Amino acid sequence: MPQQVAVIDYGSGNLHSVAKAIEHNNAVDVVVTGDPERIRRADRVVLPGVGAMGDCLEGLKARGLDQLIDELVGQKPLMGVCVGMQILAKSGEESAGVEALGVFPGRVTRFPREMTDAAGLPYKVPHMGWNQVMQRAHPMWSSIPDATRFYFVHSYRYAVTSSEQVVGVCDYGEHFAAALAREGVFAVQFHPEKSHDMGLMLYRNFLTWDGTC
């Protein structure tokens, strides 16, 4: 019987493209659901997210899924994607400031408006498009070369990169965390489902990851 992956549905977009990417060439049952019991029964859980951090948190809390995520941490492999990574932080300044889920320490803040490149030209915000991710050792990077390019779309970022829980770093005017990890949890700022073969490989790695760092 194939393992089941629950993609958490709390009113955010992009859910079915995430589900299709996980299913791609993998013998796995993927269900998009906001039902807490179905999520609890799943072998693995994915927390996607697009849009404003505050809206995503409100959608989770309205369905009681914020408490469920806290319950699941350390109990089964959990993967956060894009804003799904941001809401696992402690807080964020978007949406006039929000308290997030606190799975990871740190605050999500906007890219500085004054960032310029070597030619003095301003960096565009949102950060949108392909960019390299410099890896720090973690099983989820198996078969993915260091400095692989992934697809990003975001205006806010987890800026602290010195923490041992930062396992991927990207440079866009300054360094920011592209991937965070702790026991049983792996989260990325980029969109694996939009990142072609290496994005699919990352989801494939998630299906075999035992939750260790």
Backbone torsions as a table, in degrees:
resi	resn	phi	psi	omega
1	MET	NA	128.0	-178.5
2	PRO	-67.0	149.9	175.4
3	GLN	-69.2	156.1	-177.6
4	GLN	-110.7	134.6	176.6
5	VAL	-114.4	126.4	176.7
6	ALA	-99.2	123.1	171.3
7	VAL	-96.2	116.8	-172.1
8	ILE	-71.5	123.6	178.7
9	ASP	-102.5	111.1	177.5
10	TYR	-130.3	24.0	177.4
11	GLY	96.4	0.4	175.7
12	SER	-78.4	161.8	178.5
13	GLY	-88.1	-177.6	171.8
14	ASN	72.5	9.8	-173.2
15	LEU	-66.5	-44.7	-172.8
16	HIS	-75.1	-28.5	174.6
17	SER	-69.2	-34.2	174.0
18	VAL	-64.5	-47.1	-179.5
19	ALA	-60.0	-43.4	-179.4
20	LYS	-64.5	-38.0	179.3
21	ALA	-66.2	-38.5	178.3
22	ILE	-67.1	-38.8	-179.3
23	GLU	-70.1	-23.3	-170.3
24	HIS	-56.2	113.4	178.0
25	ASN	57.4	23.7	178.7
26	ASN	-123.0	136.6	177.0
27	ALA	-81.8	83.0	-174.2
28	VAL	-148.0	148.1	178.0
29	ASP	-101.2	113.2	-178.7
30	VAL	-106.9	128.3	178.6
31	VAL	-123.6	130.1	174.5
32	VAL	-94.5	115.5	-170.5
33	THR	-154.5	149.8	171.0
34	GLY	-110.5	9.7	-179.2
35	ASP	-80.7	115.3	-177.3
36	PRO	-56.3	-37.3	-178.0
37	GLU	-70.0	-38.5	177.4
38	ARG	-66.7	-36.9	177.3
39	ILE	-66.1	-42.0	178.4
40	ARG	-62.0	-34.6	-177.7
41	ARG	-77.1	-17.6	-177.7
42	ALA	-67.9	154.3	177.3
43	ASP	-78.7	-32.6	-178.7
44	ARG	-142.2	155.4	-174.7
45	VAL	-133.5	136.4	175.4
46	VAL	-117.3	131.3	178.0
47	LEU	-111.4	96.4	179.0
48	PRO	-85.3	-179.6	176.7
49	GLY	178.6	135.3	171.5
50	VAL	-139.0	156.5	179.3
51	GLY	96.0	-153.8	-175.8
52	ALA	-82.6	140.2	-179.0
53	MET	-58.9	-42.5	-179.4
54	GLY	-63.1	-40.9	178.9
55	ASP	-64.1	-40.8	179.0
56	CYS	-64.1	-42.4	178.7
57	LEU	-64.1	-40.8	177.9
58	GLU	-62.0	-40.9	178.7
59	GLY	-63.1	-40.4	176.9
60	LEU	-64.2	-49.0	-175.2
61	LYS	-66.1	-35.6	179.9
62	ALA	-62.5	-25.8	-178.9
63	ARG	-104.2	3.0	-179.0
64	GLY	72.3	16.1	-175.0
65	LEU	-83.8	-15.6	175.0
66	ASP	-63.5	-42.2	178.0
67	GLN	-68.6	-35.4	178.9
68	LEU	-64.2	-42.8	179.0
69	ILE	-60.5	-43.1	176.7
70	ASP	-58.5	-38.8	178.6
71	GLU	-66.4	-36.1	-173.9
72	LEU	-80.1	-23.0	-176.3
73	VAL	-58.9	122.1	-178.9
74	GLY	87.3	-10.0	-179.3
75	GLN	-94.4	-30.9	177.9
76	LYS	-156.5	156.8	-179.2
77	PRO	-59.7	132.0	-178.6
78	LEU	-127.9	133.0	179.1
79	MET	-124.4	127.0	175.7
80	GLY	-101.7	143.1	-176.6
81	VAL	-130.5	126.1	177.5
82	CYS	56.9	-116.7	178.0
83	VAL	-63.2	-22.6	172.9
84	GLY	-61.2	-29.7	172.3
85	MET	-73.9	-44.1	-175.6
86	GLN	-61.2	-39.5	-177.1
87	ILE	-77.1	-4.9	171.8
88	LEU	-85.3	-9.5	176.5
89	ALA	-74.6	179.0	-178.3
90	LYS	-77.1	-38.1	-177.6
91	SER	-161.8	172.3	177.9
92	GLY	-151.7	154.9	-178.8
93	GLU	-92.4	-10.2	177.1
94	GLU	-66.8	157.1	179.1
95	SER	59.7	39.7	178.3
96	ALA	63.8	22.5	176.5
97	GLY	94.9	125.8	-179.8
98	VAL	-139.1	146.3	169.1
99	GLU	-89.9	124.4	-175.7
100	ALA	-100.1	-157.6	-168.9
101	LEU	-85.0	-18.6	173.3
102	GLY	72.4	21.1	175.5
103	VAL	-67.9	-35.2	173.1
104	PHE	-117.5	144.9	174.1
105	PRO	-71.3	163.7	174.9
106	GLY	109.7	163.3	-174.9
107	ARG	-121.1	139.3	177.8
108	VAL	-93.0	122.4	-175.6
109	THR	-127.2	163.5	-178.1
110	ARG	-75.0	148.7	170.0
111	PHE	-57.4	138.6	177.7
112	PRO	-59.7	141.0	-178.5
113	ARG	-72.3	-22.0	-172.9
114	GLU	-93.1	9.9	-179.0
115	MET	-65.2	132.8	176.5
116	THR	-133.3	154.9	179.0
117	ASP	-87.9	-173.3	-175.3
118	ALA	-62.1	-25.1	179.0
119	ALA	-89.9	3.0	-179.7
120	GLY	83.7	6.6	-180.0
121	LEU	-84.9	141.3	-178.2
122	PRO	-70.7	142.2	171.3
123	TYR	-73.2	139.8	178.5
124	LYS	-80.5	138.9	173.6
125	VAL	-123.8	124.6	14.2
126	PRO	-73.3	155.1	168.7
127	HIS	-71.8	111.4	-173.5
128	MET	-134.9	123.5	177.0
129	GLY	128.1	-164.7	-174.1
130	TRP	-87.0	138.0	178.1
131	ASN	-152.6	152.9	-178.0
132	GLN	-75.7	145.1	173.5
133	VAL	-116.5	119.7	177.1
134	MET	-88.7	121.0	-171.8
135	GLN	-85.2	150.9	162.5
136	ARG	-118.0	148.0	-167.9
137	ALA	-51.0	126.1	175.5
138	HIS	-165.2	142.1	-178.4
139	PRO	-59.0	-26.2	-178.0
140	MET	-67.8	-15.6	178.4
141	TRP	-87.7	6.8	-178.3
142	SER	-53.6	130.5	178.9
143	SER	68.1	10.3	176.8
144	ILE	-112.4	114.3	-177.4
145	PRO	-62.2	147.7	173.2
146	ASP	-60.4	148.1	-179.5
147	ALA	69.1	18.7	172.1
148	THR	-61.7	144.2	179.2
149	ARG	-91.1	131.6	176.6
150	PHE	-123.3	166.1	-174.4
151	TYR	-97.7	125.0	-177.6
152	PHE	-115.6	146.9	167.1
153	VAL	-147.4	101.8	-179.5
154	HIS	-167.4	151.5	175.6
155	SER	-108.7	-15.9	-178.5
156	TYR	-118.0	150.0	-175.7
157	ARG	-148.1	159.1	174.0
158	TYR	-87.8	102.8	-166.3
159	ALA	-81.4	-25.8	-176.6
160	VAL	-75.1	122.1	-178.5
161	THR	-114.5	0.5	-176.6
162	SER	-85.0	-15.5	-177.7
163	SER	-64.8	145.5	176.7
164	GLU	-66.9	-14.8	178.4
165	GLN	-83.7	-6.4	174.7
166	VAL	-85.0	116.1	-177.2
167	VAL	-116.8	7.2	174.4
168	GLY	-154.7	135.2	-177.2
169	VAL	-128.5	139.4	177.1
170	CYS	-124.9	153.0	179.3
171	ASP	-116.1	116.4	172.0
172	TYR	-139.0	84.8	-173.9
173	GLY	79.9	-32.5	175.2
174	GLU	-158.1	165.5	179.1
175	HIS	-78.4	143.9	172.7
176	PHE	-145.3	164.4	-178.2
177	ALA	-77.8	121.1	175.7
178	ALA	-95.6	-17.8	179.6
179	ALA	-151.9	137.6	177.6
180	LEU	-123.5	149.1	179.0
181	ALA	-150.9	146.6	168.4
182	ARG	-148.9	176.5	-177.7
183	GLU	-53.5	117.8	176.1
184	GLY	83.2	-4.2	-176.8
185	VAL	-132.1	132.5	174.3
186	PHE	-135.0	131.8	-176.1
187	ALA	-139.3	142.3	-178.4
188	VAL	-129.7	145.7	177.8
189	GLN	-79.9	-27.4	-178.1
190	PHE	-84.3	177.6	-179.4
191	HIS	-106.4	100.5	176.0
192	PRO	-58.7	-36.1	-176.6
193	GLU	-68.1	-13.1	176.7
194	LYS	-108.7	8.1	-171.0
195	SER	-110.0	27.0	173.0
196	HIS	55.4	-142.2	-168.6
197	ASP	-61.3	-42.0	-177.3
198	MET	-72.1	-28.4	173.3
199	GLY	-67.7	-42.4	176.0
200	LEU	-63.6	-37.0	177.7
201	MET	-63.6	-38.6	179.5
202	LEU	-63.3	-43.0	175.8
203	TYR	-64.4	-37.6	177.8
204	ARG	-63.2	-40.9	176.7
205	ASN	-62.2	-36.3	179.1
206	PHE	-62.2	-32.8	-177.5
207	LEU	-70.2	-17.6	179.1
208	THR	-115.1	-5.2	-177.9
209	TRP	-66.9	132.9	-178.7
210	ASP	-91.1	5.3	176.8
211	GLY	91.5	-3.7	-179.8
212	THR	-84.1	157.2	178.8
213	CYS	-102.6	NA	NA
